[in-house]
Structures are given as C-alpha cells and as structure tokens.
C-alpha cells in the first residue's frame, strides 16, 4: 500500500480538549482514549496512519500494552487535539501555552507600549 507523504496531508488545527474532560482522566491511557474519541476517527484509520498493528492497538486500548511514546505527537496531530499533552501538563502542575499565541501577545504588548509612550 502506498502512503502519502506527511507534508502533503492536510493538517487540521489542533485544539485543546475540554478541561472538564481532561480532569476526569485517571491516567495517560484515559487521555489517549479521550484524544481518539474526540477525533471521531476509527481505530482502524489510526492504526493505518500511525503504522501500529491492529492487535497491538487493541491491547493498548484495553490497557494491556503501552502506547508508543514516539507516536504521541503524531496521534495528537491526526486527532486534532492535545488531550495527552494537556493531561501531562495537569499532572505536573503546568499549563499549556500555544506558541503562536505567545508571539501575538508580545506583538500586542509592544503596540500597547508604543501607544502609551506616544500619548
């Protein structure tokens, strides 16, 4: 089977999962399950895209095998949400901040400072 090159795939914007759902996750696997559930993708689609054996993926979802750490970012990109990263941040007392928002905030703060000095 021929696969598309990753840079040719349309990447949908990644969103945060609802905080109230992240807080209900008991462990990392719950966050992975939530990520998948929110995406609406089938397990078969994700197995094919992530190149994970269907039997192994089934064992992962049952908690009998580990999700490959090297595939977490790819999973979040495919699913369009950050549920696993949000769970990690919550469990370590941190908060996720989108980098593009940081740049926009700095730009707006610079504009505000310029306006204050001009007045």
N, C-alpha and C positions, 0 to 999 in steps of 0.2 A: 504494500500500500504506500502510495506517495503522500508525503506530508507537506503542508505549506510551510514556507519559511516564516519564523516568528515575526519578523519585521513587516511581513505582508498582511498579517492578521489585523483586523480592526480591533484596537484596544479600547474597550469602553471605560468611561471614567470610573474611578474607584471611589466608593462611598464608605462612610463608616456605618457599621451595623448599629441598630438602636441600642443605646446604653442599657436600657432596662433588660434587654435580651442577653447582653454580654454579662451583666451582673448575675444572671441565672445560671451561667455556665459553671460547672463544678470543677472542670479540668480542661486541659488543652484540646482533648478529643471532642468535648462538647462544643468548643469554639470552632473546630474544623467542621463538625456536623452542621453547626449554625451557618457557617460560611457557605457550605454547599446548599443547604436548604433555602437560604435567601436568594441564591443564584437562579434556582429553578432548573438547573442543569441535571441531567440524568447521571447516574453513577457510570453508566457505560460511556457517555460522552467524555466525562472527566478521566476515566481510565485511558481512553484512547489519546486524549490530548496530553496527559501527564506521563504517558507511557508506563503505566502501572498495571501489572497483571490483575485481571478481574477477581481472581480468587484471593489475591493478597489484599486488594482494595476492600473486598467483603470482610476479610479478617480485621482490617483496620477499623472499619465502621462498627464492628462488634467488640472492639477493644481488645482483640487477641493478637494484634500486630501493631507496630509503630508506623505512623505516617512518616515518609521520608522527609527529613529536615530540609534537604536540598530542593524540595518541591513546594515548600510553603508559599514562597513569593509567587511562583507560577500559579498555584491554586488561587491565591487572592486575586491575581490579575485576571484569571479566567472567570472567576465568580463575581468580580466587580465589587468586592467588599473586603474590609480589613479585619474581620472578626477575630482571627487568630492573633494578629498583632495587637488589637485592642485588648484582648484577654491578657496577653503577656504584660502589656502596659499597666492594666488594672492590678494585676497580681504583684507587680513590683512597685506600686505606688507612683507610677508615672502617667503622663498624659501624652497622647499622640498629637503632634502639630504638623500640619501639612506644609511642606517647604514652600510651595508656591504662595501660600497664604502669608508666610513669614516675609517673603520678598515684597508682597503687596503692602503689608503693614509698614515695613520700613520705608517704602516709597511714599505712603500716605503721611507718615510721621515727618518725613523730610519736607513734604509740601506744607504741612501744618506749621512746622518750624519756620519755613520761609515766609509764610503769610504772617506769622506773629512778629517777625523781625521787620517786615515791610510796613506794618501798621503803626 
